Amino acid sequence: MPETMIQNDTIAAISTPPGTGAIAIVRISGPKSLEILSEIFSCSSADRDQRVQWSARSHEAIHGYIFDPESSDLVDEVVAIAYHEPSTYTGEDLVEINCHGSPLIARELLGLALRLGARLACAGEFTKRSFLAGRMDLTQAEAVLDLIEAKTSRQSRLAISALDGHLGREIKKVRAILMEVLAKLIAGIDFPEEVGELPRDDLEPIIEDARKRLLDLADTATSGKFMREGLKLAIVGRPNAGKSSLLNQLLKFERAIVTDIPGTTRDSIEELVDLNGIPVVLVDTAGIRSTEDTVEKIGIDRTRQAITASDLAVFLLDPTQGFADDESKIEAIIEGRPHLLVINKIDTGEDLDPPARAKEAALALLHISARTGSGIEALTSAIESFATGGGRLAETGASLNDRQADLCRRAADSLELLRQSVEADMLDDCLATDLKEAVHCLSEACGDEVTEEVISEVFSRFCIGK
């Protein structure tokens, strides 16, 4: 851990969101936090000279009053909680003052703390101090931000799992195995007569198992990104295939105009929906067909852009129209992109057997009625399966972010080089170099070996007060 990052000053911030509410919380952390509280807090609302002093017992909420130490003016009636180090969020003395939710009062309390020796906290500095104090690893610290920004129950559960240390433990398990091998390898290099060389046959299964576990973890990053930022789903098809009806069905309210007139939707419509705990941005696009209508042509161009920007597409087919030139044009646009082939209007009694090439290119072939809702549950399940990596996210219980996934992949690459070095019967020094690089990457993922620049980048995304 960089020693220059360990700070001994006292910080303060308002930890509740901006605006008026029932309560606001002012948080103070550092060596002066209890001293600052004693200067401004009293258990009595009497004048300053008659204030009842309070011996700050740890983790105990006390009702009292805040006074301005200079003017003796009563500022607010509050509940104060003092936390004594090291069993605190930051690992140092910490104070939380619960005041009335007026922004004016919260700012006045913060001003008192700053006047008495605290400084304004930087973004994410409370959690950063927790990490530097060893109260959590870097994967847990990043999970705090995910939990704050969670918009669905599924997002919050994944974040809680990571905050509990699940991801860090999985990464550290692999790192511990590799460090044990590295120690034996180095011992054999330094003391060849006493220890001897590590048997090469013992290395291969360890390398392969560790590499597989790391790649499995890294593969959760895509699903994790969908959970954090939302999955963009484009609904595409010929005019009057039922795209707007499907949008309304998924939203469970009438968002798009639905008529029997082809070409009603002229522009892309975007709406956010929670599908089984997955935030999905639905994009209802203009139907693709040959047309001379200038406005409709613009809509079709925007449909192409929406498909390009999407993570997944629903290719909606109208069995009453068959699979013709318009569908072939859409095929060409979505070629190589993940998509579901969905036959709509099954309530009409019509069916359609798409060309073999279309079925092979799709992730799944589904039948629905956007008008009655039949088959919608199977469609949402298919979307969920894509978003969660076919259930892999549920198996791991949490997901890596891009930074963590990149480091796991780099560690896996180093292990692949190690495997090749073993096959080539290279010297133990060469094997140790590859193994050290893999261990370093995993140490950086957990924050055990990390630069100040990385730490600053991680915590810069936090809000002030957390």
Protein Blocks (a to p, Z undefined) as FASTA:
>chain_A
ZZklpccbdcdddfbdedddfbdcdddedjklmmmmmmmgcfbfbdfklpccddddehia
cddddddfklopafbdcdddddddfbbfkopacddddddfbfklmmmmmmmmmmnopacd
dehklmmmmmmnopacfklmmmmmmmmmpcbfklmmmmmmmmnommmmmmmmmmmmmmmm
mmmmmmmmmmmmlnopadfklmmmmmmmmmmmmmmmmmmmmmmmmmmnopaddddddehi
lmmmmmmmmnopafbccdfbehkambdcdddddeehiacdddddddddddfbfklmmmmm
mmmmmmmmpmbdcddddfknopafklmmmmmmmgoiacddddehklnopacdddfklmmm
pmbdcdddfknopoklmmmmmmmmmmnonommmmnopacdfklmmmmmmmmmmmmmmmmm
mmnopafklmmmmmmmmmmmmmmmnopaccfklmmmmmmmpcehZZ
